[in-house]
Amino acid sequence: TVPCPLRGRAGGMDLAYVCEWEKKPKSNHCPSIPLVCAWSCRNLIAFTTDLRNEEEKDLTHMVHIIDTEHPWDVYSVNSGHTEVITCLDWDQSGSRLLSADADGHIKCWSMTDHLANSWENTVGSVVEGDPVVALSWLHNGVKLALHVEKSGASNFGEKFSRVKFSPSLTLFGGKPMEGWIAVTISGLVTVSLLNPNGQVLTATESLCRLRCRVALADVAFTGGGNIVVATSDGSSTSPVQFYKVCVSVVNEKCKIDTEILPSLFMRCTTDPARKDKYPAITHLKFLARDMSEQVLLCASNQNNSIVECWSLRKEGLPVNNIFQQISPVVGDKQPMILKWRILSATNDLDRVSAVALPKLPISLTNTDLKVANDTKFFPGLGLALAFHDGSVHIVHRLSLQMMAVFYGSSSQRPVDEPALKRPRTAGPLVHFKAMQLSWTSLALAGVDSHGKLSMLRISPSMGHVLDMNMSLRHLLFLLEYCMVTGYDWWDILLHVQPSMVQNLVEKLHEEYMRQNAALQQVLSTRIVAMKASLCKLSSSTIARVCDYHAKLFLIAISCTLKSLLRPHFLNTPDKSPGDRLTEICSKITDVDIDKVMINLKTEEFVLEMTTLQSLQQLIQWVGDFVLYLLASLPNQVRPG
């Protein structure tokens, strides 16, 4: 990992670090074609390269996993794929990774013992000889909306509301069923379901009766539990097709039903000024995984690209007067149809090499958008476009207007210089071939054409100068979001200045104390861990870090010991023995332990001898630690 000076700052983006591969004898890493990467909610990044053996002249397809906080420690997995890896996708928990290749093989990788440097391939599926072009985990029905308008509210439930959203498939009792969906180049859709008993149910179906080549595809989910697949054959003169996919389990077998939805033609193909100018569709993405009604399209030629954003809307179907007279019901209520309408489009751009979409589920209501614009809170509102000249642009996800720009080391150019007038240098420029935004959109990872991984920081205000209170408010809002969701917050720490730490810790504690007791109990360990990571950033608070980590350790020991105690009657409505002991100790201040024991049911504190023996050293350590704390109390009291 090479730390870099903060160069190339232009509108809120700068370079944090670069990871370069060490050249090994008789072998070297080279970027895969296509190169893919994926960013998990635990801030783990998975990306691909190929390991070329100079003697045997063959390629080993590698998956590399790095922790963004410790990028120098890379864990590389020999994927076992016989063809180039085409897709990677993390699950919602960030502990499992899907990989798919150009031979139709899909593998599911799981953490071993919750270790980021230990992975095993547990299950998988295959569509023999059919390259996979799109891959996604099924939706688990959990969707939040982040309301910027209510960022000052005291209740976390108002800031981050739960959106009604159905899982792709449910088990008995409404529990979401796990699995994945993939689209192949020949127009097949395959779904694999993971039964609780470990069995994998797989079904494969054609997207439509008339199968055709699929060069690009993406998957999104609807609130009703359906799946929407978008496909393109790669030609801008062909329509972009959309299909609804319904998954069910019938007689313990997976069943897939497909239905054709309205399609669209890119506007650049119907514009006389641009007709035949952009022959190929190079990127096709839904704007969000759970937003199937908005799609981003990019068409390109050898030197330039154009990007369009489309939205699916309900529109009234005009009815002839004759039919209105025949059927009065039709005249009263106009029939509705779904139709794709263009939201926005860019002018001619340099050739786009990669696209990264935001994962932060920010609410897009008019009120929230207005408050976000007024307070300069932009995380989740921008998507990233990488270009062949080495630059990266952040554009608004709805209007496609420029929000921030970063120029790589290969060229430094003014923003307002037209793309067509820029001089082109000899030889290929280094550019990002794959990009991913972090889960709070405050960092961007890109893997370039040489296989190096670069980490960019993205300012929450996109470079606008804010006062200290507003900057703290933005960071606090995102820290609260991570605390509620359990996502890792490393990318937020990139923007915390040492002078902010004390205020952030205090404000975070204040917001935590405003929540109800039940939620406080759920978030109790997360806030301690968050405080510890914040205090590391300032020399004036670094002494507290050990205290916070010690507290986390003691909480873990306490939970372990409490879990060993069982009530005398299993169906008792009373509190557990550990909780009851805590309550008694807080009420009774008598130091005589026998008087405390009178109020307890001693049979609930009796453990098997083997269990006691296994815990003897831990109990002895806890006793020694408590005695040490008591003995050191006089030293902690300051004079006066």
Salt bridges, closest charged atoms under 4 A:
ASP14 OD2 - ARG9 NH2 2.70
ASP14 OD1 - ARG457 NE 2.92
GLU20 OE2 - LYS452 NZ 3.87
ASP50 OD1 - HIS61 ND1 3.02
GLU55 OE2 - LYS26 NZ 3.19
ASP67 OD2 - HIS70 ND1 3.63
ASP91 OD2 - ARG96 NE 3.15
ASP101 OD2 - HIS81 ND1 2.79
ASP103 OD2 - HIS105 ND1 3.52
GLU178 OE2 - ARG96 NH2 2.72
ASP257 OD1 - LYS255 NZ 2.86
GLU259 OE1 - LYS244 NZ 3.40
ASP271 OD2 - ARG274 NH1 3.41
GLU315 OE2 - ARG341 NE 2.66
ASP348 OD1 - ARG274 NE 3.13
ASP348 OD2 - LYS277 NZ 2.81
ASP350 OD2 - ARG413 NH1 3.94
ASP350 OD2 - ARG422 NH1 3.22
ASP350 OD1 - ARG424 NH2 3.55
ASP368 OD2 - HIS147 ND1 3.45
ASP374 OD2 - LYS370 NZ 2.93
ASP389 OD2 - ARG413 NH1 2.65
ASP389 OD2 - ARG422 NH1 3.72
GLU480 OE1 - LYS159 NZ 2.78
GLU511 OE1 - LYS159 NZ 3.43
GLU511 OE2 - ARG514 NH1 3.30
ASP579 OD1 - LYS562 NZ 3.67
GLU583 OE1 - LYS575 NZ 3.24
GLU583 OE2 - LYS587 NZ 3.41
ASP590 OD2 - LYS595 NZ 3.30
GLU604 OE1 - ARG580 NH2 2.39
